[in-house]
Amino acid sequence: GDGVVAYNVRAHWNPLIWSTGMIHVGSWYYYQKIGKDTTSVNNPATIATDFNSNVEVSPGSIANPHRDQAYGYELAGVYRGLWTYDEYGRRRIETLAEPTAPLATIDHKATTLAAGWLFTGEKPGWDRKNGTWGGTTVLNPVTRGGWGGWELAFRFDKFDYGDAPKGSVAHSYTGGINWYLTDWSRLMLEYIDWHTDNAVGNFPGPDRSEEHTSELQSHHD
């Protein structure tokens, strides 16, 4: 759009590394000057995985955005087959009703706490160099007559858009078991319990429900 300027940075550090694990800390920041042709922003977040896009957390439409910036913190740890990854992010949208008016700010906040255990002996696929998740090497893939790799995983998500005039607050709990058939495919079985209270959108009002999902993911390098 007209007048758009954007940049982002990320840094990470592994303060502790040993043969069976490591500790990761990281942080990121982005800034965007929004173009004059953008009259509003509205970025709902999906809270019940991609299987049900109707279950969203709505921040509401924010008119006359001028600047958008956000920062976040990361904490991860790996020990043998155990892993955890936690992240907090805060986004600030500055709006300008009129050219001579003072800027108004609206904050969005999000938190994720996750942990898992590969109980068949595999190591979590953490890339120490880039500070990101990668693939998991399966010790006994089913293509070689093995039982694959098995993992228990848990996650908590919270979205706080309550600072916006029509924003909402929501959270969800996810528990699942992942079956890694090979290095490039896995079957995911999940249970999700979500709590939302949207002021706008297709399904406004309080909602609490549960969902059972399954997904077969595959990728090739």
Summary of the structure (lengths in Angstrom):
residues: 221
radius of gyration: 20.3
end to end distance: 34.8
largest distance: 70.6
contacts: 653
relative contact order: 0.16
helix: 1%
strand: 62%
